[in-house]
Amino acid sequence: KDFFTGALNCHISDLVVAAEHEGRGVAAAMLRFADEWAKEHRCRFLTLGVFPNNERARRLYEHHGFGVEILSMVKPVR
């Protein structure tokens, strides 16, 4: 549930494909399933996180309609 709007959102915590199955459409199938699940549960947004340098994953997500919404910043604690 979105803190500011109260809208329901769905989040993909992790999307992992075994190396021997990469490039076979498995991740795309999982994204389609997540999209349908989110629609069935009346989610406003479907979100996920991806590291900026993971260009292959970013291309896949963008191909499936994802776009950048928020920039997450981190700082090492020393």
C-alpha positions as CSV (number, residue, x, y, z in Angstrom):
1,K,0.0,0.0,0.0
2,D,1.4,3.4,-1.0
3,F,2.2,5.5,2.0
4,F,1.2,8.8,0.3
5,T,-1.8,7.8,-1.8
6,G,-3.1,4.7,-0.2
7,A,-3.2,3.0,-3.6
8,L,-2.3,-0.7,-3.8
9,N,1.0,-1.4,-5.5
10,C,2.6,-4.7,-6.4
11,H,6.4,-5.3,-6.2
12,I,8.6,-7.9,-7.7
13,S,11.2,-8.5,-5.1
14,D,13.6,-10.7,-7.1
15,L,13.5,-12.0,-10.6
16,V,16.1,-14.7,-11.2
17,V,16.6,-17.1,-14.1
18,A,19.1,-20.0,-13.8
19,A,22.0,-19.5,-16.1
20,E,21.3,-22.5,-18.2
21,H,17.8,-21.1,-19.0
22,E,18.8,-17.5,-19.9
23,G,17.8,-16.2,-23.2
24,R,14.8,-18.6,-23.5
25,G,12.0,-16.2,-22.6
26,V,11.7,-17.3,-19.0
27,A,12.1,-13.8,-17.5
28,A,9.6,-12.4,-20.0
29,A,7.1,-15.1,-19.0
30,M,7.6,-14.3,-15.3
31,L,7.1,-10.5,-16.1
32,R,3.9,-11.3,-18.0
33,F,2.6,-13.4,-15.1
34,A,3.4,-10.6,-12.6
35,D,1.6,-8.1,-14.8
36,E,-1.5,-10.3,-14.9
37,W,-1.3,-11.0,-11.2
38,A,-1.1,-7.2,-10.5
39,K,-4.1,-6.6,-12.7
40,E,-6.2,-9.2,-11.0
41,H,-5.3,-7.7,-7.6
42,R,-6.1,-4.2,-8.8
43,C,-2.6,-2.8,-8.2
44,R,-2.0,0.7,-9.5
45,F,1.7,0.1,-10.2
46,L,4.0,-2.9,-10.6
47,T,7.4,-2.1,-9.3
48,L,10.9,-3.7,-9.2
49,G,14.4,-2.6,-8.5
50,V,17.4,-3.0,-10.8
51,F,21.0,-2.0,-10.5
52,P,21.9,0.8,-13.0
53,N,24.8,-1.1,-14.6
54,N,22.6,-4.2,-15.3
55,E,21.8,-3.1,-18.8
56,R,20.5,-6.4,-20.0
57,A,17.9,-6.5,-17.3
58,R,17.0,-2.8,-17.8
59,R,16.4,-3.4,-21.5
60,L,14.1,-6.3,-20.7
61,Y,12.2,-4.3,-18.1
62,E,11.9,-1.3,-20.4
63,H,10.7,-3.6,-23.2
64,H,7.9,-4.7,-20.8
65,G,6.8,-1.2,-20.0
66,F,8.8,-0.3,-16.9
67,G,10.3,3.1,-16.5
68,V,12.4,4.9,-13.9
69,E,10.3,6.5,-11.2
70,I,12.6,7.1,-8.3
71,L,16.4,7.2,-7.9
72,S,17.6,5.3,-4.8
73,M,20.7,6.7,-3.2
74,V,23.0,4.7,-0.9
75,K,25.9,5.6,1.3
76,P,28.3,3.2,3.0
77,V,28.3,3.4,6.8
78,R,31.8,3.6,8.2
